[in-house]
Amino acid sequence: MSYPRIEIDLTKIKNNTRIMVEACSERGIEVAGVTKVFCGHKKIAEAMIEGGVSILADSRIENLRRLSGFSQPKMLIRIPMLSQVSRVVKYADISLVSDLEIIKGLSKQAIKQNKLHKIILMIDLGDLREGIFYEEDISAIVKEIVPLTGVQLYGVGTNLTCFGGVMPTSENLSRLVDIKNKLEAEFNLKLNVVSGGASGSTSLFDGNKLPKGINQLRLGSSLTLGIGLNDEPIEGLHHDAVKLVAEIVEIKDKPSVPIGEIGLDAFGLKPVFLEKGIRKRAICALGKQDINPHHLIPYDSLIEILGASSDHLLLDITDTEEQYSIGDKIKFHLAYGGCLSAMTSSYIYKKFF
Ligand SMILES: *Cc1c(COP(=O)(O)O)cnc(C)c1O
């Protein structure tokens, strides 16, 4: 066995997916399973498909390419780069878009590749990441899209809780449904999809606050980590499908405050220390090159994470009831960002079971 490693329980991910897909389909919502945090790993896609997702979604075209073998439609959920439209048309069936020049690029490529590429026009409801912000700009862009061939305006969508942390509400999501209805009337067309956001939007299932008309959600963290709005655990889901395991390479008693004049640490910051006397410290072979220590939560809640340098994770193990020795393994829950970087690090082994 090699360490550090991330351990992923596919059965738990499949079960989470099944529960979320059921909750969605009761409300007439299709689920796009988002694989980006797992770098588009085929095993994650497979677990999501077994759990019932109807679309595979990822932010990177490289990841969608990896998923080419699956028959489900692929959706690119980061707005495409102009320089990649050819690959977008090749490896994705649907993409989220916000810019006319890029849409025209997709149209040209789709004609060239003899395909019909579906586009979901993103509307910015206030989170200030991607999407059209001013309502008058929406009609203007749709007017230009309608005559294009090669692309089909498949729906409208939005993204919340990301850059601005704006929470989904029945008010802001109703605006999205209204926009869809207005466009259908104004341009005499049918829009199939109203893509109402990510895992955070499922918080509106309680009390039936999700507006009627939202018929697609793009779910990642709820299916894999069992978390939703504000990273809060969703009841009934597994929250431990993913864990990180690291190995102890040193255990020694040491003072809690460094000896000598304190300058900058390895990352250019001035560290601050609390005087707690002599403490028992452990070092794990894991560092900031792999993961931000703030994204790690020890299973043993009596372990305190002191911090990390590029390659060393420092733990205070004075208060734990376990007797740790060199070579022992420490388990951590991973927050969203931790999962993302652990999957991306080529120094962390991946174990699926
Ligand atoms: C990452 C992402 C999602 C999935 O978000 P979760 O919170 O993990 O469910 C959905 N849509 C877009 C556009 C994304 O970038």
Ligand as a Chemical Component Dictionary entry (heavy atoms), coordinates in Angstrom:
data_LIG
# 
_chem_comp.id                   LIG 
_chem_comp.type                 NON-POLYMER 
_chem_comp.pdbx_formal_charge   0 
_chem_comp.three_letter_code    LIG 
# 
loop_
_chem_comp_atom.comp_id 
_chem_comp_atom.atom_id 
_chem_comp_atom.alt_atom_id 
_chem_comp_atom.type_symbol 
_chem_comp_atom.charge 
_chem_comp_atom.model_Cartn_x 
_chem_comp_atom.model_Cartn_y 
_chem_comp_atom.model_Cartn_z 
_chem_comp_atom.pdbx_ordinal 
LIG C1 C1 C 0 -19.059 22.822 -9.886  1  
LIG C2 C2 C 0 -20.297 23.200 -10.576 2  
LIG C3 C3 C 0 -21.496 22.540 -10.274 3  
LIG C4 C4 C 0 -21.600 21.499 -9.179  4  
LIG O1 O1 O 0 -21.545 22.104 -7.924  5  
LIG P1 P1 P 0 -21.784 21.276 -6.562  6  
LIG O2 O2 O 0 -21.927 22.336 -5.546  7  
LIG O3 O3 O 0 -20.575 20.438 -6.381  8  
LIG O4 O4 O 0 -23.022 20.473 -6.731  9  
LIG C5 C5 C 0 -22.625 22.905 -10.993 10 
LIG N1 N1 N 0 -22.579 23.843 -11.954 11 
LIG C6 C6 C 0 -21.447 24.490 -12.276 12 
LIG C7 C7 C 0 -21.475 25.502 -13.362 13 
LIG C8 C8 C 0 -20.274 24.196 -11.596 14 
LIG O5 O5 O 0 -19.156 24.851 -11.922 15 
# 
loop_
_chem_comp_bond.comp_id 
_chem_comp_bond.atom_id_1 
_chem_comp_bond.atom_id_2 
_chem_comp_bond.value_order 
_chem_comp_bond.pdbx_ordinal 
LIG C1 C2 SING 1  
LIG C2 C3 SING 2  
LIG C2 C8 DOUB 3  
LIG C3 C4 SING 4  
LIG C3 C5 DOUB 5  
LIG C4 O1 SING 6  
LIG O1 P1 SING 7  
LIG P1 O2 DOUB 8  
LIG P1 O3 SING 9  
LIG P1 O4 SING 10 
LIG C5 N1 SING 11 
LIG N1 C6 DOUB 12 
LIG C6 C7 SING 13 
LIG C6 C8 SING 14 
LIG C8 O5 SING 15 
# 
